Amino acid sequence: MQMLKSSSISFAVSGTFLFCCAVVVLGVDSASLADAVDRAAIHARRDALQNFTATFRLETDYDFDPNVPLPKEIIQNLPRKRREISEGAFSFLSESARSEIVMTPETQKKCMDLGIPANARLIEARSSTGRFEQLTEDLGVTGKITRVGGISETIDFPEEWTLDLALGLRLFREQAWLTKAAIGDAKEGPSPDRNLLILQVQGNNGLVHELHFDKRLLYALAYYRGTFADGTFEEIINSDFQRQGETYLPQKIVRRSQYTDSSGKPRHPITRTLTIAKYVLNDPQNVPSRFLIDWPGGLKLFDTRMNEIIEVGSTTRPLSDDVIRRQLQERKLSVKESEQDVEKRIEQVTGVKPATAPSKKDR
């Protein structure tokens, strides 16, 4: 009869990082034990990234196939090859996330010179409950700014969000954050380098996800790729890592999609390059209220969950669900009171109380 033995295992990575975990061993071979340690290290890194903020410079390069018509939702007179530069910020707190992208004045001017509108500012916030807010500030060809806001309930993530993918917090086109269970169930793939742990996850819509964790960087995600059934893929290359405490963070992130164009050659229609200015781990300013947009005063936005227009009011402020519910209740009460006032006026003028239902004679 084998005895159940519990032991504490410590190991060093890059000569400095000491990771401890309790492992229950029942006839477990060294390979299985090493795999358990690898997964535990990835979980520890994920835990270290549950509260952070990052600021960055974003360069977006477009290179559309000149022989293929642009999609209808894209402005047709856009140059097929161009670059947009923006400044960005991303915050994350326990499955709530917020992104803000502001196009540089130089890029805004280029858009105006081309006679095309520009998305001058984009703020998006997704709460852990699935509530999603979006505020866009569009710069027209005349220089006029138009603000549009909305609130919805969604399980999808914004297509342009990149930093959360690069840090291994979620997978491309999946509808939930990457969980410890998913990492635990991931299949280990062959690796050309013993310092690289390659995990593969079968995703939705035929997507196959591949994550390369570098053991020399305390299991930082060095490379990520999501491949579709037809061979097209989205990839992220992380580099220029710097250490903060027990976490290595990439200072440069390159994300690009690839497909075979009309000439039979590989093409990268959209390439996003993030150059990180600063990371703040365990940011004390990351509180739940940060993940509510401060809506500009005077704005009216549409809440698809209620199918109602919500008024911000005269001053800039966030709109919690409680505030929205109170506004709708007050509006409903106001409508009811207005209807009652109209009925009273009709009765005063005609001497007849307005009928609210058909009389017995009319039935």
Buried (B, 14 or more C-beta within 10 A) or exposed (E): EEEEEEEEBEEEBEEEBEBEBEBEBEEEEEEEBEBBBBBBBBBBBBEBBBBBBBBBBBBBBBBBBEEEEEEEEEEEEBEEEBBBBBBBBBBBBEBBBBBBBBBBEEBBEBBBEBEBBBBBBBBBBBBEEBBBBBBBBBBBEEEEEEBEBBBBEBEEBBEBBBBBBBBBBBBBBBEEBBEEEBBBEBEEEEEEEEEBBBBBBEBEEEBBBBBBBBBBBBBBBBBBBBBBEEEEBBBBBBEEBEBEEBBBBBBBBBBBBBBEBEEEEEBBBBBBBBEBEEBBBEBEEBEEEBBBBBBBEEBEBBBEBBEBEBEBBEEEBBBEBEBBEEBBEEBEEEEEEEEEEEEEEEEEEEEEEEEEEEEEEEE
